[in-house]
Amino acid sequence: MTNSISVTLDGVAWHTPDGRSLFSNLNAQFDDRPTGLVGRNGVGKSVLAQILAGLRQPSAGHCRRIGEAYYLAQQVQPQTGQRVAELAAVDKRVDALRRIEAGSTLQADFDAIGEQWSLCETLQQALADAGLHGVDADTPVDKLSGGQCMRVALVGALLQPVEWLILDEPSNHLDHAGRHWLAEQLQARKQGLILVSHDRLLLQQVERIVELSAQGLRSYGGNHAFYAQARAGERAAAEALLQQRRHERRKGEQALREQRQRLEQRSARGNREAANANQAPILLGLQRQRAEASLGKARAQLDQRQLQLHDAVREAQADSEAAAPVLLVPNVQTSGPEWVARSTGLQLPHVAPALRALDFNLRRGERVAITGGNGLGKSTLLGVLAGQLPALAGEVNVQVPVALLDQQLQLLPEHSSVLEALRLRNPGMAEGELRSRLALLGLDADQVQLPSAQLSGGQRLKAGLACALYADPPAQLLLLDEPGNHLDLDALSALEDLLRQYQGSLLLVSHDEALLQAIGISARLHASADGWEWQRNQ
């Protein structure tokens, strides 16, 4: 590996169509080290990644890239009737190879292939290595789950003949095995890699982390563990400096008040003495003018000193990180039926025969992690429990208020604003309180008025969490499907804090083992090709 590839940002800025500045004056260089790009939700990471890949032109400044780049967006959107080869973005080369094998001598077909003469065999092997057994270039994507589609897209990205691979939240929707497969693939890559991610497993594989914030870009020469330790030290130092500047301002303002008081007293005394002095009026006028000029200068100096004290605090506040997101724990009723959900002869739809029958009984206060590979029916189970999907047979009796946060965020219609969606869930809460709760999540007054489709993936997920948590009546059974997807590291920590304190019953689909360990689960319901298996803690 050489240092011949690079991406350089020189004064790069991006402005939204309505004129809002997303970021400005970004200056950085990305070399051949595997790099993680992190930052708060909504700060502009995806836009910056697209600028780095050459898919967007910055509003100001320049992005210069040595080497061709391929960008994979965080939302894979398969089209009806699409083949696996198309989703993997290798269909033109695969089709050209087949035409040549059938006798084509067209130069365009040879140009399309380049040096990838064994692409068909390489693709088939890569799909198998990714756990997609029985899938080939011609498999319709309609037959695949969301996680399987993401694996196909990642296989295609890894097969692109480019120097730069720019992946935007690639582990979203991947199961446990898929995340480890991706980590191994990225670790083996010998070309440029920029990874927009908050996945702690993947960020352990990089050699450098670059953080995007309102203050610009800051580089850390290490993996996630190094970054987390460095950021903790910076936060502590910034908070200490902020407290010191506030203390200095309080002391300085007290001293300024005393100086102003003495100044005004001297001025008043001087005015009284001048009024009693036996001097010519013209001399008294000149003396008064000099005194007023001196008084005005002294006042201006005191005002300037006060501004300096305020500026010092503002600068310290800018260096101190913005308040971390906060999720308020809903006040749920802890009494009630011992069994909050029970099934009778339940048969799940849209799953393999071995996974259709499920004996499901959930006690009050139980916290269950639903685990297993992609496409085995975990999301289907949550949909049936929430009453959004009909069972093939049998029934489920849920005896408490329930809220489902699915991966499509159906609680948050794309054309509705966040504020409207939350008001529908809790019409009795005052608008000011609704806005306050959204603000604690980092959603400001303008963002809560926008159609939710205009928000970033992380911002939409935060809004969806608000709709699930702050409903009236509060949910005594939370059904969460991959709630950590898209969340930034601080928001993920806030989610873990909330779920640790939540007093209701919880069913959580997640492949993030760190999240499951942090919240203290009481049981697992694991899906495999052989069926469902309960694993309750003793």
ZADO-118231 format. One record per residue (C-alpha): residue in one letter; chain; x, z, y. Coordinates in pm, 1 decimal. Each point is the difference from the previous one (the first is absolute). Layout:
<rs>
<r A,A,<X,Z,Y>>
...
</rs>
This chain:
<rs>
<r M,A,<0.0,0.0,0.0>>
<r T,A,<136.6,-94.0,342.3>>
<r N,A,<-79.9,87.4,359.3>>
<r S,A,<-93.3,-360.7,89.1>>
<r I,A,<-372.0,73.4,32.6>>
<r S,A,<-154.9,194.3,287.6>>
<r V,A,<-307.7,42.8,216.4>>
<r T,A,<56.6,98.0,362.5>>
<r L,A,<-257.2,126.7,248.6>>
<r D,A,<86.6,-40.5,367.0>>
<r G,A,<-244.5,156.7,246.0>>
<r V,A,<-297.1,-76.4,-225.8>>
<r A,A,<-350.1,93.8,119.6>>
<r W,A,<-350.1,-62.7,-125.1>>
<r H,A,<-321.4,7.1,204.3>>
<r T,A,<-346.6,-9.3,-152.6>>
<r P,A,<-247.6,-269.4,117.8>>
<r D,A,<-160.2,254.6,235.6>>
<r G,A,<337.1,66.9,164.9>>
<r R,A,<83.9,330.6,-165.4>>
<r S,A,<369.8,48.0,-78.5>>
<r L,A,<54.2,83.0,-365.7>>
<r F,A,<377.6,35.0,39.1>>
<r S,A,<263.7,-119.9,243.7>>
<r N,A,<375.5,-48.0,43.8>>
<r L,A,<86.0,31.6,-368.9>>
<r N,A,<368.0,-56.5,-69.0>>
<r A,A,<135.0,19.9,-353.9>>
<r Q,A,<189.3,-187.6,-268.4>>
<r F,A,<-94.4,-10.6,-368.2>>
<r D,A,<282.7,-82.8,-239.3>>
<r D,A,<6.2,-46.0,-376.5>>
<r R,A,<-61.4,368.6,-74.0>>
<r P,A,<-343.6,71.6,-155.8>>
<r T,A,<-193.6,146.0,293.6>>
<r G,A,<-323.1,196.8,26.3>>
<r L,A,<-212.6,-43.9,312.6>>
<r V,A,<-216.5,307.5,67.3>>
<r G,A,<-214.0,137.9,281.2>>
<r R,A,<-339.1,138.5,92.7>>
<r N,A,<-315.0,-196.3,-86.1>>
<r G,A,<-86.0,-246.9,276.5>>
<r V,A,<345.7,-2.7,157.8>>
<r G,A,<47.7,-368.8,-89.3>>
<r K,A,<206.0,-12.1,-319.6>>
<r S,A,<-189.3,-293.2,-152.0>>
<r V,A,<22.9,-200.6,322.5>>
<r L,A,<372.6,70.4,20.6>>
<r A,A,<44.6,-99.0,-366.0>>
<r Q,A,<-170.1,-333.0,71.0>>
<r I,A,<227.7,-54.5,300.8>>
<r L,A,<301.9,74.9,-221.0>>
<r A,A,<-129.1,-256.9,-250.8>>
<r G,A,<-57.2,-263.3,268.4>>
<r L,A,<-378.8,-5.6,-44.0>>
<r R,A,<-62.4,125.5,354.5>>
<r Q,A,<182.7,-66.4,323.3>>
<r P,A,<62.1,309.4,214.5>>
<r S,A,<-174.1,32.0,336.2>>
<r A,A,<343.5,53.6,153.5>>
<r G,A,<357.8,-0.8,-122.8>>
<r H,A,<148.8,-181.8,-297.7>>
<r C,A,<24.3,38.4,-376.3>>
<r R,A,<295.1,-184.7,-153.8>>
<r R,A,<22.2,-27.4,-376.3>>
<r I,A,<277.4,-129.5,-223.1>>
<r G,A,<-159.6,-80.3,-335.4>>
<r E,A,<-352.2,-101.1,-103.9>>
<r A,A,<-264.0,272.5,-35.8>>
<r Y,A,<-311.7,51.4,-210.3>>
<r Y,A,<-264.8,249.1,116.1>>
<r L,A,<-257.7,161.6,-228.9>>
<r A,A,<-291.7,161.4,183.5>>
<r Q,A,<-136.3,338.8,-101.2>>
<r Q,A,<-344.0,-142.5,-77.0>>
<r V,A,<-0.1,-257.3,-280.6>>
<r Q,A,<-320.6,-202.9,26.3>>
<r P,A,<-50.7,-221.6,-307.2>>
<r Q,A,<-234.8,-295.1,43.5>>
<r T,A,<-277.4,-87.2,-243.6>>
<r G,A,<124.1,-256.1,-250.9>>
<r Q,A,<365.0,63.6,84.0>>
<r R,A,<264.5,-11.9,-274.5>>
<r V,A,<278.0,253.9,-51.5>>
<r A,A,<258.7,-261.0,103.5>>
<r E,A,<-177.4,-40.0,334.4>>
<r L,A,<-22.1,373.6,65.5>>
<r A,A,<370.8,24.7,-81.8>>
<r A,A,<71.2,-285.5,247.0>>
<r V,A,<187.8,-200.3,-267.4>>
<r D,A,<-276.1,-251.7,-80.2>>
<r K,A,<160.7,-296.1,179.9>>
<r R,A,<321.6,37.6,-198.5>>
<r V,A,<-178.4,70.1,-329.0>>
<r D,A,<-222.7,-306.3,44.8>>
<r A,A,<300.3,-216.2,97.2>>
<r L,A,<183.7,108.5,-315.8>>
<r R,A,<-299.6,-92.1,-214.0>>
<r R,A,<-26.8,-342.5,162.0>>
<r I,A,<370.5,-64.6,-63.8>>
<r E,A,<-42.3,108.7,-361.1>>
<r A,A,<-288.7,-248.1,-21.1>>
<r G,A,<225.1,-279.4,128.3>>
<r S,A,<-15.1,18.4,381.6>>
<r T,A,<299.8,-142.8,186.2>>
<r L,A,<-127.2,77.2,350.2>>
<r Q,A,<272.9,134.4,228.0>>
<r A,A,<-249.8,246.3,151.2>>
<r D,A,<-39.9,169.3,-336.8>>
<r F,A,<376.3,38.3,-42.2>>
<r D,A,<32.4,130.6,356.5>>
<r A,A,<-275.2,257.9,-61.5>>
<r I,A,<182.9,144.4,-300.0>>
<r G,A,<338.6,40.6,164.6>>
<r E,A,<219.6,186.8,-248.0>>
<r Q,A,<-283.5,181.8,-181.1>>
<r W,A,<-20.4,-218.8,-310.3>>
<r S,A,<-84.2,295.2,-225.1>>
<r L,A,<-268.0,140.3,232.4>>
<r C,A,<-284.8,-21.1,-253.0>>
<r E,A,<190.3,200.7,-260.1>>
<r T,A,<130.5,242.4,264.9>>
<r L,A,<-352.3,53.3,134.7>>
<r Q,A,<-141.3,70.6,-346.2>>
<r Q,A,<275.1,252.3,-73.3>>
<r A,A,<-38.9,165.3,340.0>>
<r L,A,<-375.6,40.2,-51.4>>
<r A,A,<62.2,164.5,-338.6>>
<r D,A,<267.1,228.8,149.3>>
<r A,A,<-255.0,102.9,264.2>>
<r G,A,<-239.2,110.9,-274.7>>
<r L,A,<-226.0,-306.8,34.3>>
<r H,A,<-10.3,-89.5,-368.5>>
<r G,A,<-224.8,-295.0,-83.1>>
<r V,A,<15.9,-124.7,358.5>>
<r D,A,<155.3,-339.4,77.5>>
<r A,A,<22.6,-245.3,288.6>>
<r D,A,<-349.2,-137.5,-63.4>>
<r T,A,<-185.2,330.6,-45.3>>
<r P,A,<-289.2,26.0,250.3>>
<r V,A,<60.4,287.4,238.4>>
<r D,A,<-371.2,85.1,-23.1>>
<r K,A,<83.2,163.8,-334.9>>
<r L,A,<255.7,237.1,155.2>>
<r S,A,<-41.8,341.0,164.2>>
<r G,A,<126.3,72.0,350.2>>
<r G,A,<314.9,164.1,-133.5>>
<r Q,A,<66.8,-292.2,-235.4>>
<r C,A,<-40.6,-244.9,289.7>>
<r M,A,<254.9,198.4,200.0>>
<r R,A,<244.3,-18.7,-294.3>>
<r V,A,<-47.3,-378.2,-15.2>>
<r A,A,<67.8,-31.1,373.5>>
<r L,A,<311.6,216.1,-34.3>>
<r V,A,<126.6,-204.4,-295.5>>
<r G,A,<-39.4,-310.3,214.2>>
<r A,A,<179.9,162.5,294.3>>
<r L,A,<292.5,98.3,-221.1>>
<r L,A,<26.3,-362.1,-124.2>>
<r Q,A,<18.5,-153.6,347.6>>
<r P,A,<335.4,-175.0,66.4>>
<r V,A,<60.4,181.1,330.6>>
<r E,A,<263.1,227.2,148.5>>
<r W,A,<-247.9,249.6,148.9>>
<r L,A,<-290.5,171.2,-171.3>>
<r I,A,<-230.3,191.2,236.6>>
<r L,A,<-263.3,204.8,-183.1>>
<r D,A,<-282.3,178.2,181.7>>
<r E,A,<-126.0,309.1,-190.7>>
<r P,A,<60.9,-169.6,-336.6>>
<r S,A,<-80.4,301.2,-218.5>>
<r N,A,<-355.7,40.3,125.4>>
<r H,A,<-238.1,-44.6,-296.4>>
<r L,A,<283.0,9.9,-255.7>>
<r D,A,<-29.7,245.6,-286.0>>
<r H,A,<276.5,239.4,-104.8>>
<r A,A,<168.7,-253.1,-227.9>>
<r G,A,<-32.4,-269.5,265.9>>
<r R,A,<172.8,212.4,260.6>>
<r H,A,<292.4,69.9,-229.8>>
<r W,A,<22.0,-369.6,-94.2>>
<r L,A,<9.9,-93.4,369.4>>
<r A,A,<263.2,263.9,75.8>>
<r E,A,<221.5,-142.8,-274.6>>
<r Q,A,<-47.8,-356.9,124.6>>
<r L,A,<89.6,91.5,357.1>>
<r Q,A,<301.3,200.4,-111.4>>
<r A,A,<129.6,-306.6,-187.6>>
<r R,A,<-52.0,-238.3,293.9>>
<r K,A,<325.8,-137.2,145.5>>
<r Q,A,<-136.1,-151.1,321.6>>
<r G,A,<-150.8,126.6,324.8>>
<r L,A,<-292.9,239.8,-34.8>>
<r I,A,<-221.4,157.3,266.8>>
<r L,A,<-260.0,232.8,-146.4>>
<r V,A,<-291.0,115.6,215.5>>
<r S,A,<-112.7,300.8,-198.4>>
<r H,A,<-84.6,368.7,-11.6>>
<r D,A,<44.7,14.9,-376.9>>
<r R,A,<255.1,275.2,-55.8>>
<r L,A,<106.6,-143.8,-336.2>>
<r L,A,<80.6,-341.5,149.5>>
<r L,A,<166.6,143.6,309.0>>
<r Q,A,<243.1,184.0,-225.7>>
<r Q,A,<134.6,-343.5,-102.3>>
<r V,A,<104.0,-114.8,348.8>>
<r E,A,<332.9,54.3,172.8>>
<r R,A,<-135.8,19.6,352.4>>
<r I,A,<-326.9,102.6,167.3>>
<r V,A,<-107.4,-129.5,341.0>>
<r E,A,<-281.4,185.9,174.7>>
<r L,A,<-228.5,-172.3,251.0>>
<r S,A,<-157.2,230.8,260.0>>
<r A,A,<-117.1,-10.1,360.0>>
<r Q,A,<363.0,58.1,99.5>>
<r G,A,<120.3,-310.8,-188.8>>
<r L,A,<206.9,-39.9,-316.6>>
<r R,A,<227.2,267.3,-142.0>>
<r S,A,<227.0,-53.7,-300.0>>
<r Y,A,<89.6,249.8,-272.5>>
<r G,A,<276.0,-91.1,-243.4>>
<r G,A,<-146.6,125.8,-323.7>>
<r N,A,<-301.3,17.3,-230.2>>
<r H,A,<-323.7,197.1,41.7>>
<r A,A,<154.8,336.2,-86.0>>
<r F,A,<268.6,-51.6,266.1>>
<r Y,A,<-256.9,-121.8,251.2>>
<r A,A,<-234.9,294.1,-60.3>>
<r Q,A,<282.5,249.5,48.5>>
<r A,A,<124.7,-174.4,314.5>>
<r R,A,<-348.5,-23.7,151.0>>
<r A,A,<-67.2,367.9,-70.7>>
<r G,A,<318.6,88.5,188.4>>
<r E,A,<-92.1,-228.8,288.0>>
<r R,A,<-350.1,144.4,24.6>>
<r A,A,<136.1,353.9,9.6>>
<r A,A,<256.7,-91.8,266.9>>
<r A,A,<-256.3,-191.4,207.0>>
<r E,A,<-248.9,286.7,-18.6>>
<r A,A,<270.3,250.7,99.7>>
<r L,A,<98.0,-218.8,296.6>>
<r L,A,<-363.8,-34.8,103.2>>
<r Q,A,<-50.3,376.8,-7.7>>
<r Q,A,<321.3,47.5,199.9>>
<r R,A,<-110.6,-253.5,264.5>>
<r R,A,<-342.4,164.8,25.1>>
<r H,A,<166.5,339.8,44.7>>
<r E,A,<227.8,-144.3,269.2>>
<r R,A,<-301.6,-151.2,173.6>>
<r R,A,<-185.0,331.2,2.6>>
<r K,A,<301.2,181.1,144.5>>
<r G,A,<70.3,-280.5,244.8>>
<r E,A,<-358.7,-15.3,123.4>>
<r Q,A,<-1.7,375.3,56.1>>
<r A,A,<321.3,-32.4,204.3>>
<r L,A,<-147.8,-292.9,193.6>>
<r R,A,<-313.5,199.9,82.6>>
<r E,A,<214.9,280.9,136.6>>
<r Q,A,<209.3,-247.0,204.0>>
<r R,A,<-313.7,-163.8,139.7>>
<r Q,A,<-136.9,339.9,95.5>>
<r R,A,<322.6,93.7,181.1>>
<r L,A,<7.4,-338.8,169.2>>
<r E,A,<-354.4,31.2,125.8>>
<r Q,A,<66.5,355.2,118.3>>
<r R,A,<310.4,-114.1,196.3>>
<r S,A,<-198.3,-285.8,147.4>>
<r A,A,<-285.0,229.1,108.2>>
<r R,A,<246.7,250.7,149.2>>
<r G,A,<177.9,-276.5,187.9>>
<r N,A,<-329.3,-126.1,141.0>>
<r R,A,<-89.9,351.3,124.7>>
<r E,A,<340.9,48.1,162.9>>
<r A,A,<-18.5,-339.1,167.1>>
<r A,A,<-347.7,77.8,136.0>>
<r N,A,<131.5,321.3,160.4>>
<r A,A,<325.3,-153.8,130.0>>
<r N,A,<39.7,-52.2,375.4>>
<r Q,A,<125.8,-359.2,-17.4>>
<r A,A,<-87.2,-327.2,163.8>>
<r P,A,<-274.0,-194.7,-182.9>>
<r I,A,<229.0,-296.7,-63.1>>
<r L,A,<255.8,224.8,-171.5>>
<r L,A,<-271.4,168.0,-203.4>>
<r G,A,<-125.1,-342.2,-114.5>>
<r L,A,<345.9,-112.9,-110.4>>
<r Q,A,<56.0,325.8,-182.6>>
<r R,A,<-337.3,-34.4,-175.9>>
<r Q,A,<80.6,-357.8,-107.9>>
<r R,A,<335.2,106.6,-145.5>>
<r A,A,<-166.1,287.4,-183.3>>
<r E,A,<-271.8,-226.4,-141.0>>
<r A,A,<258.5,-256.7,-110.1>>
<r S,A,<205.1,270.1,-170.7>>
<r L,A,<-312.6,143.0,-161.1>>
<r G,A,<-109.1,-344.8,-123.9>>
<r K,A,<344.4,-65.4,-149.5>>
<r A,A,<1.2,335.5,-177.0>>
<r R,A,<-350.2,-61.8,-137.3>>
<r A,A,<104.9,-345.6,-126.6>>
<r Q,A,<300.3,152.8,-177.6>>
<r L,A,<-224.0,256.9,-169.7>>
<r D,A,<-246.1,-275.9,-101.5>>
<r Q,A,<285.2,-206.4,-140.3>>
<r R,A,<127.3,295.7,-202.2>>
<r Q,A,<-349.1,56.4,-141.6>>
<r L,A,<-21.3,-366.5,-101.8>>
<r Q,A,<336.4,30.8,-173.8>>
<r L,A,<-126.6,299.0,-198.1>>
<r H,A,<-312.3,-192.5,-108.2>>
<r D,A,<205.6,-311.8,-85.9>>
<r A,A,<231.1,206.9,-219.5>>
<r V,A,<-300.2,127.6,-197.1>>
<r R,A,<-148.3,-350.4,-29.0>>
<r E,A,<329.0,-137.9,-131.9>>
<r A,A,<18.9,280.4,-254.7>>
<r Q,A,<-360.4,-69.2,-103.5>>
<r A,A,<84.2,-368.5,-49.0>>
<r D,A,<288.2,95.6,-229.1>>
<r S,A,<-214.9,253.0,-182.6>>
<r E,A,<-216.8,-178.3,-254.7>>
<r A,A,<-368.6,-51.5,73.0>>
<r A,A,<-233.0,245.5,-165.8>>
<r A,A,<-33.6,-61.8,-373.8>>
<r P,A,<-342.8,-105.1,-129.7>>
<r V,A,<-236.9,283.1,-88.6>>
<r L,A,<-285.9,-9.3,-252.1>>
<r L,A,<-247.3,284.7,46.5>>
<r V,A,<-112.1,159.3,-325.1>>
<r P,A,<-379.7,-35.8,-37.3>>
<r N,A,<-190.5,324.7,-39.6>>
<r V,A,<-158.5,-69.7,-337.6>>
<r Q,A,<-232.7,230.2,-192.1>>
<r T,A,<195.6,164.6,-280.3>>
<r S,A,<-301.9,133.5,-188.4>>
<r G,A,<-240.6,-209.3,-202.9>>
<r P,A,<-29.9,-141.9,-350.3>>
<r E,A,<287.2,61.5,-239.6>>
<r W,A,<1.7,-368.6,-100.6>>
<r V,A,<-0.7,-231.9,303.7>>
<r A,A,<-9.6,-319.1,-210.9>>
<r R,A,<-105.8,-58.2,-361.4>>
<r S,A,<-53.9,-315.2,-202.4>>
<r T,A,<-228.8,-86.6,-288.9>>
<r G,A,<89.0,-299.2,-221.0>>
<r L,A,<196.0,-157.5,285.6>>
<r Q,A,<117.8,-359.9,-47.1>>
<r L,A,<212.5,-145.8,282.4>>
<r P,A,<-41.7,-362.9,114.0>>
<r H,A,<274.7,-260.5,55.6>>
<r V,A,<255.6,167.2,-229.3>>
<r A,A,<149.4,-67.9,-341.8>>
<r P,A,<-209.4,120.8,-299.8>>
<r A,A,<239.9,287.8,-73.4>>
<r L,A,<-58.5,136.7,351.9>>
<r R,A,<-376.9,-30.5,26.9>>
<r A,A,<-106.5,332.2,-155.5>>
<r L,A,<95.4,306.9,201.2>>
<r D,A,<-100.4,362.1,-38.2>>
<r F,A,<14.7,122.4,357.7>>
<r N,A,<-60.5,361.6,105.5>>
<r L,A,<146.9,143.9,320.4>>
<r R,A,<-6.9,370.2,92.5>>
<r R,A,<-38.0,135.3,354.3>>
<r G,A,<340.0,17.2,172.1>>
<r E,A,<178.0,-212.7,-260.5>>
<r R,A,<270.2,-235.9,130.4>>
<r V,A,<49.3,-301.1,-227.3>>
<r A,A,<259.0,-276.7,26.9>>
<r I,A,<-117.0,-330.0,-151.2>>
<r T,A,<305.5,-190.2,-118.8>>
<r G,A,<83.3,-310.4,-200.6>>
<r G,A,<97.6,-362.3,37.8>>
<r N,A,<-152.1,-259.6,231.3>>
<r G,A,<-326.6,-158.6,-110.2>>
<r L,A,<-106.9,270.9,-246.4>>
<r G,A,<-310.9,117.3,186.4>>
<r K,A,<106.3,294.9,217.3>>
<r S,A,<-167.1,-138.6,314.3>>
<r T,A,<-303.0,-101.5,-208.2>>
<r L,A,<-41.4,359.4,-116.0>>
<r L,A,<-3.6,126.3,360.2>>
<r G,A,<-256.3,-265.2,93.5>>
<r V,A,<-231.1,109.1,-282.4>>
<r L,A,<36.6,369.6,91.1>>
<r A,A,<-82.7,-80.2,363.6>>
<r G,A,<-308.8,-197.1,-103.1>>
<r Q,A,<136.6,-327.1,139.1>>
<r L,A,<35.3,-167.1,-341.7>>
<r P,A,<-262.5,12.2,-277.4>>
<r A,A,<112.8,125.2,-339.1>>
<r L,A,<-37.1,-226.9,-302.2>>
<r A,A,<-178.2,282.7,-173.8>>
<r G,A,<-61.1,370.9,36.4>>
<r E,A,<-2.5,191.0,323.9>>
<r V,A,<206.5,224.0,223.8>>
<r N,A,<-153.9,300.5,171.9>>
<r V,A,<184.9,100.5,319.9>>
<r Q,A,<-150.3,319.9,141.5>>
<r V,A,<188.7,36.6,331.8>>
<r P,A,<56.9,-217.4,311.1>>
<r V,A,<262.8,-262.4,-80.0>>
<r A,A,<225.2,-230.9,205.5>>
<r L,A,<191.9,-299.1,-136.4>>
<r L,A,<302.2,-143.3,181.4>>
<r D,A,<59.7,-326.2,-184.9>>
<r Q,A,<288.3,-242.7,48.2>>
<r Q,A,<-225.9,-245.2,187.0>>
<r L,A,<-101.6,276.7,247.1>>
<r Q,A,<-370.1,-75.0,-22.9>>
<r L,A,<-63.5,309.4,215.4>>
<r L,A,<156.9,-199.4,282.9>>
<r P,A,<-173.9,-337.8,61.2>>
<r E,A,<244.7,-251.4,148.7>>
<r H,A,<-221.6,-90.8,294.9>>
<r S,A,<-87.1,360.6,91.0>>
<r S,A,<218.2,223.6,208.7>>
<r V,A,<152.9,312.8,-148.7>>
<r L,A,<-213.1,211.9,232.4>>
<r E,A,<-320.7,-175.3,-111.5>>
<r A,A,<87.3,40.7,-368.3>>
<r L,A,<72.8,371.0,38.4>>
<r R,A,<-315.6,54.3,207.0>>
<r L,A,<-206.2,-148.7,-285.2>>
<r R,A,<152.3,253.3,-238.4>>
<r N,A,<-59.3,291.7,236.6>>
<r P,A,<-269.8,-84.3,258.3>>
<r G,A,<-39.6,362.4,107.1>>
<r M,A,<358.9,49.7,116.3>>
<r A,A,<69.1,-45.1,373.1>>
<r E,A,<192.6,-314.0,92.0>>
<r G,A,<274.4,209.2,159.6>>
<r E,A,<57.9,184.0,-326.3>>
<r L,A,<2.3,-327.1,-197.5>>
<r R,A,<258.5,-140.2,240.6>>
<r S,A,<207.8,317.3,-21.6>>
<r R,A,<15.2,-14.8,-378.1>>
<r L,A,<104.5,-365.6,10.2>>
<r A,A,<259.5,76.6,267.6>>
<r L,A,<154.9,262.3,-229.1>>
<r L,A,<56.3,-286.9,-244.9>>
<r G,A,<181.8,-200.8,266.7>>
<r L,A,<-294.0,-230.3,83.3>>
<r D,A,<-23.0,-13.8,378.8>>
<r A,A,<-300.1,-62.8,225.9>>
<r D,A,<49.1,-378.7,1.0>>
<r Q,A,<64.0,-35.2,-373.6>>
<r V,A,<-318.0,184.3,-103.4>>
<r Q,A,<-204.6,-257.0,196.2>>
<r L,A,<158.8,-306.2,-164.8>>
<r P,A,<-153.9,-175.0,-302.2>>
<r S,A,<175.7,164.5,-293.2>>
<r A,A,<129.0,-340.0,-120.1>>
<r Q,A,<233.9,-4.3,301.7>>
<r L,A,<177.2,319.8,-104.1>>
<r S,A,<304.9,23.5,-222.5>>
<r G,A,<-39.5,83.8,-368.7>>
<r G,A,<114.7,356.8,58.5>>
<r Q,A,<-229.8,50.5,297.8>>
<r R,A,<-298.6,-128.7,-200.1>>
<r L,A,<82.2,234.6,-286.1>>
<r K,A,<18.8,297.1,238.0>>
<r A,A,<-340.8,-99.6,141.1>>
<r G,A,<-138.9,-32.4,-353.2>>
<r L,A,<127.2,348.0,-83.8>>
<r A,A,<-175.3,132.1,310.3>>
<r C,A,<-328.2,-159.2,-113.0>>
<r A,A,<34.3,155.3,-345.9>>
<r L,A,<103.2,345.9,119.2>>
<r Y,A,<-210.5,55.6,309.6>>
<r A,A,<-340.9,-102.5,-133.7>>
<r D,A,<-306.2,220.8,34.3>>
<r P,A,<-56.4,159.8,-242.8>>
<r P,A,<366.4,36.1,-101.3>>
<r A,A,<87.2,-150.4,-336.4>>
<r Q,A,<39.3,257.2,-275.5>>
<r L,A,<139.5,-275.0,-224.3>>
<r L,A,<268.1,-230.7,141.2>>
<r L,A,<74.8,-326.4,-182.2>>
<r L,A,<321.8,-146.5,139.4>>
<r D,A,<142.4,-332.5,-120.2>>
<r E,A,<369.5,-33.1,91.1>>
<r P,A,<-36.5,191.9,329.3>>
<r G,A,<375.1,-8.1,65.0>>
<r N,A,<15.5,-379.4,26.8>>
<r H,A,<103.2,-117.0,349.1>>
<r L,A,<47.4,353.6,135.8>>
<r D,A,<320.2,75.6,189.6>>
<r L,A,<216.8,287.5,-118.5>>
<r D,A,<-141.2,253.6,247.6>>
<r A,A,<-359.4,-97.5,-79.5>>
<r L,A,<74.4,27.5,-371.3>>
<r S,A,<128.3,352.7,58.1>>
<r A,A,<-319.7,82.2,192.5>>
<r L,A,<-208.3,-134.9,-290.2>>
<r E,A,<191.0,217.8,-245.7>>
<r D,A,<-60.6,306.5,220.4>>
<r L,A,<-372.6,-77.2,17.9>>
<r L,A,<-45.5,-52.9,-375.0>>
<r R,A,<186.7,322.5,-78.2>>
<r Q,A,<-252.1,190.6,213.5>>
<r Y,A,<-316.5,-190.3,-94.6>>
<r Q,A,<-241.1,237.1,-176.9>>
<r G,A,<-227.5,-258.5,-160.7>>
<r S,A,<44.2,-204.1,-318.6>>
<r L,A,<241.9,-291.6,7.8>>
<r L,A,<50.5,-319.7,-197.2>>
<r L,A,<309.3,-186.0,115.2>>
<r V,A,<126.9,-337.2,-120.8>>
<r S,A,<367.8,-19.0,87.8>>
<r H,A,<328.7,-131.6,-133.3>>
<r D,A,<200.4,214.7,243.7>>
<r E,A,<130.9,279.4,-220.0>>
<r A,A,<145.1,183.2,301.2>>
<r L,A,<-349.3,15.1,153.0>>
<r L,A,<-155.4,126.8,-324.1>>
<r Q,A,<263.0,270.6,-32.6>>
<r A,A,<-43.5,105.2,363.4>>
<r I,A,<-376.2,61.2,-18.6>>
<r G,A,<-8.0,196.0,-326.2>>
<r I,A,<-227.4,-181.8,-244.6>>
<r S,A,<-178.3,191.5,-276.6>>
<r A,A,<-52.6,-290.8,-242.5>>
<r R,A,<73.5,-366.1,-63.9>>
<r L,A,<-226.6,-271.9,-131.8>>
<r H,A,<233.3,-268.9,-128.1>>
<r A,A,<-103.2,-357.9,-79.7>>
<r S,A,<191.0,-209.9,-252.2>>
<r A,A,<-72.0,-297.7,-219.8>>
<r D,A,<-118.7,246.5,-265.6>>
<r G,A,<-259.2,167.4,222.2>>
<r W,A,<-39.7,306.0,223.8>>
<r E,A,<179.9,328.3,-62.4>>
<r W,A,<-63.9,335.2,170.0>>
<r Q,A,<309.3,214.3,64.1>>
<r R,A,<-116.3,332.6,144.0>>
<r N,A,<253.9,259.1,112.8>>
<r Q,A,<-0.7,321.6,-200.2>>
</rs>
